[in-house]
Amino acid sequence: GNQTLLRWFLQLCVKYGVKGRSGILYKPVGLCSTNISANEALMKLKIGLQNCQSAFIYHCQNHYFCPIGYEETPDDPSEAYLASNNTKTWLFVGECSKTSPSIHSLKWRDVVIDLNCKNPDYLDSRNVKKGIQKRKTKKVGGNLHCIKYCEKC
């Protein structure tokens, strides 16, 4: 969980003799939820992705992705080469998997939907065409999914 990431990152910092910190960037639902909007989280994520001192982990459906970049695309293809305020954000995420490509592009709005689902509901960001699905669990409410950060100080 969240404490495991903190301990893991602290151990890496000690091993390599650097100062660092980690925590949850965005988690709108469940224990340790953050008190920021999806737009604020996206702004912080974009800034962090441009900083070589930061790294991120997107925890999704018992899976971990590393956001490695982003792209803004216009909602209207005819505005592709014009400045437009009507855009959608795609996150580029890396992962290690035997069954999936190493880099995916995920719509930010789908990530936000996933992070706002409450157990047993979830959205698998790699398979959004399946829509919101239900886990086989007795636990109701809450959500473990979040975006975590690690940064060198």
Secondary structure per residue as TSV (DSSP state, phi and psi in degrees):
chain	resnum	aa	ss	phi	psi
A	1	G	-	360.0	-152.8
A	2	N	H	-68.2	-39.9
A	3	Q	H	-67.3	-32.4
A	4	T	H	-62.1	-43.2
A	5	L	H	-61.3	-43.5
A	6	L	H	-61.9	-45.8
A	7	R	H	-64.7	-43.8
A	8	W	H	-60.5	-47.0
A	9	F	H	-67.6	-40.1
A	10	L	H	-60.8	-41.8
A	11	Q	H	-61.8	-40.9
A	12	L	H	-63.1	-42.9
A	13	C	H	-61.7	-44.1
A	14	V	H	-63.4	-45.8
A	15	K	H	-58.7	-40.5
A	16	Y	H	-98.7	5.8
A	17	G	T	64.8	38.3
A	18	V	-	-123.0	158.6
A	19	K	-	-96.7	137.4
A	20	G	E	-154.2	170.0
A	21	R	E	-146.0	157.5
A	22	S	E	-147.0	162.9
A	23	G	E	178.5	-164.1
A	24	I	E	-100.8	122.8
A	25	L	E	-80.0	-47.1
A	26	Y	E	-147.8	121.2
A	27	K	-	-153.5	94.1
A	28	P	-	-76.8	-16.2
A	29	V	S	-133.7	141.0
A	30	G	S	96.5	-173.6
A	31	L	T	-58.7	144.3
A	32	C	T	62.8	27.0
A	33	S	-	-65.5	148.6
A	34	T	-	-92.7	158.5
A	35	N	-	-109.1	51.3
A	36	I	-	-129.6	157.2
A	37	S	-	-80.2	166.9
A	38	A	H	-61.3	-38.0
A	39	N	H	-66.8	-41.1
A	40	E	H	-63.8	-42.3
A	41	A	H	-61.8	-43.5
A	42	L	H	-62.9	-42.5
A	43	M	H	-60.5	-45.7
A	44	K	H	-64.7	-39.3
A	45	L	H	-64.0	-45.4
A	46	K	H	-60.7	-44.1
A	47	I	H	-62.3	-45.2
A	48	G	H	-63.7	-36.7
A	49	L	H	-67.8	-20.2
A	50	Q	T	-90.4	-2.5
A	51	N	-	-107.3	120.5
A	52	C	T	-73.0	-1.7
A	53	Q	T	-92.7	-3.8
A	54	S	E	-117.2	150.8
A	55	A	E	-143.2	155.5
A	56	F	E	-133.2	154.0
A	57	I	E	-132.7	126.9
A	58	Y	E	-103.8	111.6
A	59	H	E	-88.2	119.4
A	60	C	E	-143.7	122.0
A	61	Q	T	46.3	58.7
A	62	N	T	54.1	35.2
A	63	H	E	-142.2	153.4
A	64	Y	E	-126.1	129.2
A	65	F	E	-114.7	155.1
A	66	C	E	-113.3	108.2
A	67	P	E	-60.0	127.7
A	68	I	E	-123.2	-4.6
A	69	G	E	176.7	-179.0
A	70	Y	E	-154.0	165.6
A	71	E	E	-145.6	142.2
A	72	E	E	-104.5	127.5
A	73	T	E	-123.9	143.7
A	74	P	E	-69.6	147.0
A	75	D	S	-65.4	-33.1
A	76	D	S	-106.2	113.6
A	77	P	G	-55.9	-25.8
A	78	S	G	-69.6	-11.6
A	79	E	G	-100.1	18.2
A	80	A	T	-56.4	-33.8
A	81	Y	T	-111.0	16.0
A	82	L	S	-115.4	153.2
A	83	A	-	-69.6	127.3
A	84	S	-	-136.8	140.3
A	85	N	S	-87.6	-11.8
A	86	N	-	-97.3	85.5
A	87	T	E	-128.2	163.8
A	88	K	E	-120.3	147.5
A	89	T	E	-101.7	131.9
A	90	W	E	-110.2	131.1
A	91	L	E	-96.1	134.1
A	92	F	E	-93.5	124.9
A	93	V	E	-125.8	141.5
A	94	G	E	-102.7	152.3
A	95	E	-	-155.8	159.0
A	96	C	-	-107.7	118.0
A	97	S	-	-153.6	145.4
A	98	K	S	-78.0	-21.1
A	99	T	S	-112.6	-5.3
A	100	S	S	-128.8	158.1
A	101	P	-	-64.6	158.1
A	102	S	S	-75.3	-20.6
A	103	I	E	-129.5	132.3
A	104	H	E	-122.4	157.5
A	105	S	E	-116.6	126.7
A	106	L	E	-117.9	138.5
A	107	K	E	-71.0	133.3
A	108	W	H	-56.1	-39.6
A	109	R	H	-63.5	-31.7
A	110	D	H	-70.7	-37.6
A	111	V	H	-61.7	-44.4
A	112	V	H	-62.9	-41.6
A	113	I	H	-59.7	-46.9
A	114	D	H	-58.1	-47.7
A	115	L	H	-67.9	-20.6
A	116	N	H	-95.1	-6.6
A	117	C	-	-67.4	152.3
A	118	K	-	-118.2	136.1
A	119	N	T	-47.6	133.9
A	120	P	T	-90.2	2.4
A	121	D	E	-76.3	145.4
A	122	Y	E	-157.2	159.0
A	123	L	-	-120.6	119.6
A	124	D	-	-80.2	108.2
A	125	S	G	-59.2	-24.5
A	126	R	G	-81.3	-18.0
A	127	N	G	-134.0	59.0
A	128	V	G	-66.8	-20.3
A	129	K	G	-62.6	-23.6
A	130	K	G	-75.2	-13.0
A	131	G	-	73.1	-168.4
A	132	I	S	-72.9	128.0
A	133	Q	E	-113.2	171.8
A	134	K	E	-119.2	132.8
A	135	R	-	-78.6	156.2
A	136	K	S	-91.2	93.9
A	137	T	-	-151.5	157.4
A	138	K	S	-92.9	-14.5
A	139	K	-	-76.1	130.9
A	140	V	-	-121.4	139.2
A	141	G	S	88.3	167.7
A	142	G	-	72.0	174.4
A	143	N	-	-164.1	129.9
A	144	L	-	-84.9	-16.6
A	145	H	-	-67.5	140.7
A	146	C	E	-167.5	173.1
A	147	I	E	-114.5	121.9
A	148	K	E	-105.8	157.2
A	149	Y	E	-127.5	153.0
A	150	C	E	-134.9	135.6
A	151	E	E	-146.5	145.8
A	152	K	E	-82.5	131.9
A	153	C	-	-93.2	360.0
